[in-house]
Amino acid sequence: MKKYTLLLIFVLGNLISFAQITGKFNASLQKKMLIAGNPEQVVNVLVKGDIDVIKKLTIANGGTFNYAAGDIASISIQMKFIRNLALNPAIKRIEDNDAHVKPLNDRMIVNNRVAGINDGSCLGQNYDGTGVLIGIIDDGIDWTHPDFKNLDSTTRIKFIWDQKNDTAGNKPQPYNYGQEWNSIDINLDFCTENNNLMNDHGTIVSGIAAGNGLCSGNYHGVATNADIVFVSLNFNDNIHQTIVDAVNYIYAKADSLHEPCVINASVGDYFGSHDGMDLQAQFIDNMITADSGRAFVCAAGNEGGYPFHLGYTVTKPDTGFTWLTIPAGNPIDIWGDATNFNSIQFSIGAD
């Protein structure tokens, strides 16, 4: 009997310990930890907690400490060692992300009286982007387009980082993937950034933000004299890492150029809470507030009328039912205020 009692205590102890550490994971990482896979696989995760402890634990477990902003760090580590980090009380949260973002457009140049801002009639002084860096995170850019050149035909693009192209040695550090070109490379036509995804979305967005109208003489963007840094995003399962890498990269370039910087990311997805409380959002916010002269603009989405959102206002003791027809393999996200969730019960059944 004593033997079984000890076994039960051991099992309960392990279950409690597992529950304690999985509570530090987001849903995506919990799924990966529970599904048998390759324990040697290196994954990129965001970790919130004591940065010194995170760095020491990462290195001690054979991982790579990439960089940090505030109390959140970006690290690369094998799956089998994530549990070791979670067991440390100094580690508060660990997240990855399986989101698949998509480019998003929006109409703004007419509605925001850009002409009046450029000529000074709106704000008492003309603003055309001089001395400002615009960072674009998107699918690719036609760097040969005349709207991204000066009158002498030199490029206005200071740097391009193509995250998708990983075949050459000019990888930016500390990210160590993709290819990077500076303005000298671009002027010499050395750049091989390949804009072959989603109908030149990044070129359109860049033109709206910073095109100077030299191509046609009639159509220009908002900040016609701004400098440009472009990141051609790798739209993959590790999108949370490639986006925060892009933000960190652009702000670092702005610092090196001694220019204030605004980043535009016309990309997004429909998973997650969208409340700014996930580690990716907090990490980007930490980078924005780390220095003055930084801003970040993100598309809000194009599909508000698309019928894939459902919401309830729950009033006890009422019961609500929704019947869904969902293709196999599609996930359902359920989000709500914790206080409200504590007062209701919900269940999901499959037929």
N, C-alpha and C positions, 0 to 999 in steps of 0.2 A: 504493500500500500504506500509506503514511504517513497518507493521508487517512482510510482505513478504521480504522486504529489509533486515531487521534484521536477518530473517531466512536464507536468501541467504548468508549474511556475515558470519553467524555462520557455515554454511555448508562449505563454501570456506575456512574458517579458520581451520576447522577440517581436510579438505583434504590437505591443505598445511602442517599442523602439522604432519599428517600421512606420507606424502611424505618425510618430513625432517627426521623423525626417521627411516623409512624403508630404507632410503638411507644409514643408518649405518649398515644394516643387509646384510649378504651374501644371495645368492639365496635360499639356503636350509632353513635358518631361516625365510626368508620372506614367504616361502611357509607354514611353520608351523604356522606363525602368522596369515595368511589369512584363513587357513582351520580350521573350527570349530573342536575343540578337547577338551581335558580335561585341563582346565585352572590351575588345581591343580598339573599337572604333573611336576615333578622336572627334569630339563634338565641341562646338563653340557655345558657351553659355554666359549669361550675365549673372553675377553674384553680388548680393547686397550684404553689407556687414562691415566689420573692421577691416580696412584695406590692408594693413600690415599682416594680419592673420590670413587673409585671403591669399596674399602673395606668397607667404611662407608655405601654406598648405598646398597651393598649386604647384610650386617648385618641388616640394617634398614628395608629391605624388606623380612626378614626371610630367607635369603639364607646363603650359606656357602662359605667363601673365602678360596679356597684350597691353592694356592701358586701363586707366580708371578716371572717373569723373565723380566728384563727391564721394559718397559711400557705396558706389556701384562700380564693379570692375568687369571687364571683358576678359575671359580666359578661354584657353583651349585645353582639353583634358580627355583622357580615355573614359568611356562610360563607366567602367568598373570602379573608378576612383571617386565618382561624384558622391557616393554614399559617405565616403570618408570626410568630405567637406561638410556635408549636411549634419553630421554628428557633432560638429563643433558648435558650441552655443554662440560663438561670435559671428556665425553665419546665419543671417536672417531669412534669406530668400535666394533661390536658384531658379532661373527660367531659361528655356529655349523657346523656339516658335516654329510651327509648321505652316504658318500662313503663306498663301500664295497671292502676293499683291498684284494689282493690275494698274496700268496707267489710267489717270483720271484727268479730264479736261474741265474747264469752266470758262464762262464768258465774263470779262471784267473791264477791258480797256476803255469801252465807251461809257459804261455805267459809273466808272470811277474818275471821270473827267481828267484823263491823263494829259490831254492837250493843255489844259489850264495849269497843270502842275509843271509841265515842261516849259511853258512860256512865262510863268510867274504870276499869271492873273488870279490863280486860286490862293496861293500862299504868300504872295508879296515878294517872292524870289523864285527864280527858275531853278528847277532840279532836273538834271538829266543823267544822274548816275556817276558823274565824274568823281573819282577818288573812292568809289565804292566797289566792292566785289560781290557779284551775284554767283552763288553756287547753285547748280542745277543737278538734281538726282533724278535720272529718268532712264529711258531705254537706249539712247544713243543720239548722236548729233552729227549733222553734215558740216564738218569743220571747214569745208571748202566754200561754204555759202557766203556770198558777198556781204550779207547783213552782219556777219561776225568778223568783218575786217575793217581796218582803218582806211582812210583815203589813199594811203601809199601802198595798199594791198597787204600790209602785214596783219597778222591775226590779232584779234582782241582777246582770244582765249589764252589764258595764262597756263593752264594745265588741263589735261584730259586723263582720267583714270578709267580704263576699260576693264571692269571687273570680270567680264566674260571671257576675255582673251588671255589665256594662261600659258602661252607657248614660248615666250621670250624671257630674257633675263632682267628686263627693266621693271621689276616688281617694286612698287612703293613699300616702304617700311614704316611701321612694324607689321604691316598687314600680310606681306609676302605672298600675294596672289594678284593676278591680272597684269596689265601693262600700263605704264605711265609715260606721257609725253609732255614736255614743256613747250613754251611758245617758239623756241628755236627749232625744235623738232618739227613743229607744225608748219612753220614758215619754210622749212626745207623739204616739206612733203614726206617726212619720215613716218608720220603718224599713220597707223593702219587700223585705227578704231573702226569697227564694223557696225554700221547702223542698219541692221537688216531685220529689226523686230517691230511689229505693230505699226507699220505705216509711218515711220519717221516722227513718232509722237514727241520724242525729246527735242527734235529740231523745231517743231511747232511751238512747244512750250518755251524754248530758249528764245525764239523769235518774238513771242509775246512779251517776255520779260526784258530782253535786251537787244533785239534786232534794231539796227540803225537806219534801215530803209535804203541802203545803197544799191540793193539789187534792182528795185523798181523805181525808187525815188518817191513813191507814194505811201507805202505801207511800212510802218515802223512800230517798235514795241514801246515799253514804258521807260526803261533806263537806257537810252540810246548810246551813252558814252561809258557805261560801266565795264569793268573788267569781268571776265567770265572764267569760272572753274567748273568743269563738267565731269560728273561721275556717271558712266554707263553701267547701270545697275545689273547685277546678276540676279535674275528672278528665279530663285531656287528655294529649296526647303529651309535653308539657313538664312532666310531673308532678314530676320531680326539682327543678325550679325553684320550682313553686308550693308544694311542701312545705317547702323550706328557707326560702322567703319567709315562710310561715306561722309557722315556729318563730322566726325572727328578729323578726317582728312581735309575737308574744305575749310573748317575753322583754323586748322594748323597752317594752311596755305595763306589764309587771310592775315594771320599773325605775321607770317614771313614777309608779306607784302605791306604790312603796316596799314591795312585798310579795314574799315568796318565791313561787315558781311551779313547778307541776308541769303538764306538757303530756301529754295523752292523744291518741294517734293510732290509732284502731281501723280502720286501713286497711292494705292491703298487696298484694303481688303475688308471683308465683312465679318471676320471672326474676331472674337475678343470683346472686352468690355467697352472699349472706346471711351473710357472715363479718365484717361491720363494717369492711371495708377499702376499699370504694368511696368516692369523694370525697363523695358525699352523706352517708354515715354519718360520715365523718371531720369534715365541715363541721358537722353537728349536734353531734357530740361536742365540737368546739371551742367552740361557742356555750354548751353546758351547763357546761363547765369554765371559761368566761371569768369567771364570778362565782359566789359562794356562793349557796345557796338555790335551786338550779335542778335539776329532775329531768325526765326524759322517759320515758314509758311507751308501748310500741307493742305492738299485738296480734301474737301469734305465729302465728296462722292457724287456720282451722277445718277444713281438708281433709287432715289427716294420713293418713286412710284412703283417700283418693282415689287410684286407680292411675295416677298420672302421674309418679311418681318411680322411678328405677332406679339401683341402685348395685352396684358390683363391688369385691371385694377381689382384686387381680391378683397372682398368684403365677407368676413365670417358671418354666418356659417355657410356661405354660398359655395357652389361647386361649378367649375368650368371644364368643358370638354373641347378638345380640338382634334379633328381627324386629319391626318396628313398622309399624302402619297409621296414618298421620297424614294428616288432611285437608290439602289444598293450602294453603300459606301459613303454616302453623304452624311456629314456630321450635323448635329444640332447643338447650337450654343444656347445655354440658358443663363441669363444674368438678372440680378436683382439686388436691391439693397439688403444687406445682411439682416437688418432689423425686421424687414418684411418677410424675408425667407424663414426667419425663426418662428413666425406665427402661422405659417401655412404648411400644408403637405402637398407633394406632387408626385406623380408616378408616370412612367412611360411604359406602354405595352406595345407589342409587335404582333401582327397577324400574318 
